[in-house]
Amino acid sequence: MGGIPELADKSKTVLAYCRTGGRSALAAQTLQQLGYNNVLSMAGGFEAWQQAFNQKS
């Protein structure tokens, strides 16, 4: 993961998110396969977050 120094420590928490959650789920799965121990994917993505908190973009 060149260019993102924070990802060098595989024990740190990583939150992956995208618009609807599909790509972030794949990214989280890939990171776990690469040895990251604490990976989260925001279910439903940013759209679900906006709807849950009634935010406008």
Contacts in CASP RR format, 6 or more apart in sequence:
PFRMAT RR
TARGET T0000
AUTHOR 0000-0000-0000
METHOD contacts of the structure
MODEL  1
MGGIPELADKSKTVLAYCRTGGRSALAAQTLQQLGYNNVLSMAGGFEAWQ
QAFNQKS
1 7 0 8 1.000
1 8 0 8 1.000
6 12 0 8 1.000
7 14 0 8 1.000
7 36 0 8 1.000
10 34 0 8 1.000
10 35 0 8 1.000
10 36 0 8 1.000
10 37 0 8 1.000
11 37 0 8 1.000
11 38 0 8 1.000
12 38 0 8 1.000
13 38 0 8 1.000
13 39 0 8 1.000
13 40 0 8 1.000
14 28 0 8 1.000
14 31 0 8 1.000
14 36 0 8 1.000
14 38 0 8 1.000
14 39 0 8 1.000
14 40 0 8 1.000
15 40 0 8 1.000
15 41 0 8 1.000
15 42 0 8 1.000
16 24 0 8 1.000
16 25 0 8 1.000
16 27 0 8 1.000
16 28 0 8 1.000
16 31 0 8 1.000
16 39 0 8 1.000
16 40 0 8 1.000
16 41 0 8 1.000
16 42 0 8 1.000
17 24 0 8 1.000
17 41 0 8 1.000
17 42 0 8 1.000
17 45 0 8 1.000
17 46 0 8 1.000
17 49 0 8 1.000
18 24 0 8 1.000
18 27 0 8 1.000
18 45 0 8 1.000
18 46 0 8 1.000
19 45 0 8 1.000
19 46 0 8 1.000
19 47 0 8 1.000
20 44 0 8 1.000
20 45 0 8 1.000
20 46 0 8 1.000
20 47 0 8 1.000
20 48 0 8 1.000
21 41 0 8 1.000
21 42 0 8 1.000
21 43 0 8 1.000
21 44 0 8 1.000
21 45 0 8 1.000
21 48 0 8 1.000
22 44 0 8 1.000
22 45 0 8 1.000
24 41 0 8 1.000
24 42 0 8 1.000
24 45 0 8 1.000
25 41 0 8 1.000
27 41 0 8 1.000
28 39 0 8 1.000
28 40 0 8 1.000
28 41 0 8 1.000
31 39 0 8 1.000
32 39 0 8 1.000
42 48 0 8 1.000
42 49 0 8 1.000
49 55 0 8 1.000
50 56 0 8 1.000
50 57 0 8 1.000
END
